[in-house]
Amino acid sequence: MKILVFLLVLANLLFYAFSTGLIDTGGSNESNRVGLQLHPERIRIVASGEPPAPAAPQAAPVEPVPVEVATTEAAAEVVAPVCLRWVSLAKVEAERVGRVVGGGFADFTMTRKTVAGEGSGWWVHIPPLANRAAADKKAQELKTLGVSEYFIVQDGPSRNAISLGIFSSEKGAQEHLAKLQALGVRSARVGARPDKEGNLQVELRGPAERRAMLQAALLEALPKNPPKDCE
C-alpha cells in the first residue's frame, strides 16, 4: 500500500515537472510559455512600493491637411471679330467684294448700305420689285389707295423701285411715310436717297485669325481701294 501511494506521488511530481518545463524536452515548452505571454516587451520590473509608470499618452490622430492643387487653366482669350469697312464703294466694286467673300470666306458676313450722295436727301419709297410688271401692279394698288404722287424708277441700282417722295430731311420723310401708312400703304420705307452712281457702304465681319488672308484677297480685287477698320 505504501508503495502504491509512493508511485502516485512520484507520477504527480513528474507530471508537474513536465508541464512547468522543469524538465527540458527540446525547447517546445519554453516556446509555448513565450507564446502564452501577452506583450512580453511591455513587462517592467518595479521595486517594492514604486508606483507603476503612467501609460504613455496616445498620440492624437493627425488630420490630413488639404493640399491645394495649383491649376493653370489659361483663360480663354475672347478675340473680337475683325471688321473691315468701305465708306463708299461703287456698285461694281461692291460686287467684286461679294465675289471674294463667296469664293473662300463664307465665315464672313457682308452688309451693304446705300450711301446718300451730297445733297441727295431722303426719300420715301417701295424697295425694288422683281420686274417692271410687278412694279406696275404695285403702282395700280397705290392709285387704288388714293396715292397719286409716285413714279417707277427706270434704271440704276434702284430700278423698279417706286419713289413716293423726296425730302431734304429725314423728319419730313418720316412724316410723309406716316400719312401713307394711314392710307394703307404697308411696304413703303424711308431711306437715304442713293446718288446717281449708287454708291454703297460695305462692311465685312468675321474671325480675326483670317484677317490677313482676307485682306490679301481683297487687295487683288480692289488694289486701289483697300478697306479700313470699323470705328
Secondary structure, 3 states (H helix, E strand, C coil): CHHHHHHHHHHHHHHHHHHHCCCCCCCHHHHHHHHHCCCHHHCCCCCCCCCCCCCCCCCCCCCCCCCCCCCCCCCCCCCCCEEEEEEEECHHHHHHHHHHHHHHCCCCEEEEEECECCCCCEEEEECCCCCHHHHHHHHHHHHHHCCCCCEECCCCCCCCCEEEEEECCHHHHHHHHHHHHHHCCCCCEEEECECCCCCEEEEEEECHHHHHHHHHHHHHHCCCCCCEECC
